[in-house]
Structures are given as C-alpha cells and as structure tokens.
Amino acid sequence: MKRAAERKIIGKFTREEHSPETVSVFRQWLSGKEVAGSGPDILAEVWNDCGNLPVENGLTENPFGLISGCGETGRKGKKTNGIRRVFAAVALAASICVAVLCGYVAGTFSRPDQVLASANYSKGYFVLPDSSKVWLNNGSRLYLSNRFFGRARKVRLEGEAYFEVSRDEKHPFIVNADKMDVTVLGTRFTVTSYTGKPNSVCLAEGSVKVTGKDVPETVLRPGELMTETCGGWRVENVRTSIFTDWTGDMIKFDSVPLSDIARSLEHWYNVRICLSDKTRLESITLSFTVRYEPLEEILQAIEVISGVHYRMLDSEFIELF
C-alpha cells in the first residue's frame, strides 16, 4: 500500500468516532507489516497537520498514542489557540502521551504514568484506551496508570473532568480525586478536585459509588451532587447541566435563576462565586448566552440587567450582592 493511501486512512480515522470493532481492526492494521516501517512517520505527519506542536524528542516509545492529538478541544475565558496552547503549556515531549490506541497496541502503557492535561483558560477532549471519553476543564490533569487494563481501570484527577465511561462490568472505572474514590461501571458524571477547593461529584446518568477516608460511602442517583463541606459531605438534587455545560462551546441560559447561573459560571471560568443573599438571587431569572467573553464582561452585564452588584475579591473569587 502506498504511503499516501496509508496517510489518508490514518488521517480519516483521527477525525471520526468509531465502534470498538472498528478500532480493533484498525489497530491490527496499524501494527501490521503493511505500515510497520512507515507508521510512526505517517503518524507524526498527521499530528503536525492538525496544527499541533512538533514532538521535539521523537515519538513516544509507543508512537500510536499520538493519533488522538487531532481530537476536539475548546476554549473559554481568555483567547487560546486550541490544542496548540494546551500542549505548549504542559511542554509536550516524548514522555507525555495523549492516548487513544497506545494501551491497545502495546497491551500496557509504555511508562509508569501517562498524563492528559489542559492549560489554564483551555479545555480538552480525549478518548481513553478503553474508548471512554473525558473532557478536562482548564488547569486540569488526568493520570493514567500503567495498570489501566488490570482488574480495574484506574485514573487520578487533579482539577475538574466530565466522564462518559464505556461500560465494562468486569473492569470497574475508578477515579481517584484527592480525598475520594469514585467507582463506576458505565455512566456520565463530573468530578471536581482543585487544590484548595471543595471536592464534588455530580451524576448525570447511571450510578456511581463515592468512598474514601473520612468520606461516607455513598451511591449517587442521576441528578444528585455530593459536595465536601466544612462539616463533612452533603448530597443534594441539582440541575446537572450546571456541572456539564462547560464541556461545550457555549452556555445558553433561558429564564435560569441567578443562583444557578453563578454556579455554572464557576465551572466555565474556574472561579468561586460567593452569594451574599442566596434567597434573593434564586428569585431573579435571566436569559443570555455565554461564549468566550471575559468573566468581568458577563458580570457587568448581569449587574446592568438585574441590579445585582459584584466585587472581584481576587482573580479566582467573586462576590455577588
């Protein structure tokens, strides 16, 4: 098979989603004799064609992992250059592999841990080796163990992530996040675990079990949020879109209480918003759309429309009053 044809096949594969069966056939072809010699070079070309930073020190020990570099990424808050900014910020080199196929091809990861990362004011979308999907909010990292294909699929999170986990009853998916472990079989949920901020889990679909030291073992149902508080942990019913809208390209509010809007903006801009009079803010409903505007512009618009004032206590803490 000619190199141009091989490159066309690989390039097409990176731009589409495929069934597990198709992925299996593709990885067998990719590691076969047909492309074994030219495969790494072709992958590097596809990677660079996507507008990504070149890999300075050669490909990873398992170059097939680079294929996911053409996955979708978004932006919010400040101006960013998509995946180019994401990987520039984390100094992508041969030791950091954004993995889709590497776990399948090699049977295990080539290094003790693989890191998926998003820079500040950026967010990233990745497909894990088991075909599960993860969106990382800005300033977040996800560590994959070299034992990902053991009895359990274990990852460790720093920051905030939204997961769509592929169901596998024999291999539970476990997210370790600071004080807690979140165990699932197949479901959609978010985990928030930024340093210095309360940990939380919000379940959109399926079922998850939250455990950990000083964490009461809790099984969440869809629409429930478990949050760390000063006195322990609290479970409440919430509008799950508050915790998942940040994965898209915009948030559209349609007659939404200002108290819920504030919580959505916390995840969109990675800030804390204190409500000095929550009851009053719950009674005020607004309709508007947020895309990539600076947070202060949004706060100024809210102030004009609703009469609610804001105060920037620092770059990550705002008060509404």
Secondary structure, 3 states (H helix, E strand, C coil): CCHHHHHHHHHHHHCCCCCHHHHHHHHHHHCCHHHHCCHHHHHHHHHHHCCCCCCCCCCCCCHHHHHHHHCCEEECCCCCCCHHHHHHHCCCCCCCCCCCCHHHHHCCCCCCEEEEECCCCEEEEEECCCCCEEEECCCCEEEEECCCCCCCEEEEEEEEEEEECCCCCCCCEEEEECCEEEEECCCEEEEEECCCCCCEEEEEECCEEEEECCEEEEEECCCEEEEEECCEEEEEECCCHHHHHHHCCCEEEEEEEHHHHHHHHHHHHCCEEEECCHHHHHCCEEEEEECCCCHHHHHHHHHHHHCCCEEEEECCEEEEC
